[in-house]
Amino acid sequence: MSKYRELRINQPQLTIKEGAREVIFKLISCMCDNVSYMKFYKNDNGDFRVQATTSHGMGYAFSNFQIKHSKEEIEWEADDNMWGGVIAMINSGTSVIESVKSR
């Protein structure tokens, strides 16, 4: 069974540090279990911004995830510290969250 399928069936328990200023989700794609990252960081105004990268650190188009929500909707959910909603939105696409780091 692929890693993607395992994670779809049995989603891991994810914990994000209270008041985090940076959150990094490790994602597994349905396409050959490729790894990518979705990084949330606070800008100078204190709002979260999201950036997608490959495992090599190269930029990755947000549309490649085929998430059913806009980038802004996900950022606004993060601004409200509604990480459960952020996780559900990210998992609605063609990748699933394997793990998370926050600080």
Steps between C-alpha positions, in 0.01 A plus 500: 500500500631845416588751773233735359231232533610411854472866605158538335370201692672574832573872539766582761430707810653843431589753771588862432669716763271764652580845357734356235662748264608233250331171409638250248286216368667204328272373224488171312358514148272242341747505210774250589504611865700811410587725796431874513462760772249770579656769719297757690685798642392831649581815305581843649128567555458178701298328227580149381626448145536159339776382271521161329833332425629168375724283717797673332385846608389612154178701472186304421180636348215501752262378228696171476338390827150530349361615834129584498563834674684815400840589640341800675237285675772277640712799613199660671421174680862493621473864612208393723709209641245253360762238413246218485332686215835564329584129521161401358539748213849378412390135516213575258749504211727244338748494791458401862684628808752255646646717778529855632766713670426831667679764703 
